[in-house]
Amino acid sequence: MKKPAVSSKTGTESKLIAYASNVVKKTKENADLFTDAAEKVALLESVLADYTASRTEASFRDMRQVVIKNQQAVLVRQALYDLSLHIESVAKGDPSILLAAGFIPSKNKTSSVEQAPKANDLRVMVVHPGTNTVQLRVNRWRPARFYQFEYRKVGSLNEWIKVLSSKSKTSISNLEYAQEYEFRVTYLGTDPAPNYSDTVRCLVS
């Protein structure tokens, strides 16, 4: 059964904008097919506009704008992923319905909804000391549409900060020097329920 291909089509900034823009365009053109998706489409359109604007600002090498741009990219990927789950439930494997929504049908012929396994072997490393940046890597899971990395300060009661990546590795910058953080990750597949890895701690140096 065909399903929307998402992560493989949004690996770069330009691909993400082009793919999300096409999804917004097509779902609005064929709104009669997706009568319950209006709110999700409007959200995707809104965060996409913010991301496009922040990308322009970040081109001037303003580090604050670069951080904002990366945060906006996470919101676009999340909105696109949420919409893809809705479209998949409507299409029920019909590639013509997926195409009508602007999604490219996947090559995966698996018909069942597969629960994501527990993400394992999460590694967190300070590769370049003094940059307040850590690199994260987890074992790849082929059916994953996205990898949702999360972090927060150790001892903090704040909610986890999410970083969505189309790859099994990512970098997180602008952390506080000499502050210890905790990290976790989950695969996001056809079943959106998270299945988090063990928590890993790292001191930013």
Residue, then its C-alpha position, 0 to 999 in steps of 0.5 A: m500500500k502506498k503512503p506519502a513519502v516525506s523525509s526523503k523529499t525534504g532533506t535540504e532547505s530548498k527541497l523542504i520549501a518546494y515540497a511543502s509549497n506543492v503540498v499546500k498548493k495541491t491540497k487547496e486545489n483539491a480541498d473537496l477531497f480533504t474536507d477535514a484537512a483545512e486546519k492542518v493545511a492552514l498551519l503548514e502554509s503559515v509556518l512555511a511562510d515564516y520559514t521562508a522569511s526567516r531563511t531570507e533573514a539568515s542569509f545575512r549570517d546573523m546567528r540569531q536569525v540562523v537559529i530562528k530559521n532552524q527552529q522554523a524548519v522543525l515546525v514545517r517538518q512537523a506540520l508536513y508530517d502531521l498532514s501526511l498522516h491525515i492524507e494517508s488515512v484518507a488515501k488508504g493506499d491510493p496513489s492518485i489521492l496522495l498525488a492530489a495532495g501534493f505528496i509523492p507516493s512512497k516505494n514502500k509496499t508495506s500495508s500495515v501501520e508499523q510501530a516504531p521500535k525503541a530508538n537505540d544507541l543514541r550518541v551525543m558528542v562535543v566535537h568542537p569544544g567552545t562552540n556550544t554545539v553537540q552532535l547527535r547520532v542514533n541507529r538508522w531505522r529504514p521506515a522512519r519518516f523523521y528522527q525526532f531529537e529532544y533535549r533540555k537542561v538536566g534538572s529542568l522541569n521545562e518541556w523537551i525541545k524538539v529538533l526534527s531531522s530527516k537523517s539519523k544525525t543532527s547538530i544542536s547549537n547555542l547551548e549554554y557553556a558548562q551546562e549539562y543537558e539530557f537528550r533523547v530521540t524517537y523514530l517517527g513512522t506511519d504510527p506517530a506514537p513515540n518510542y523514546s531511546d534511553t536518555v543520554r546526558c552531556l556536559v557542554s564544553 
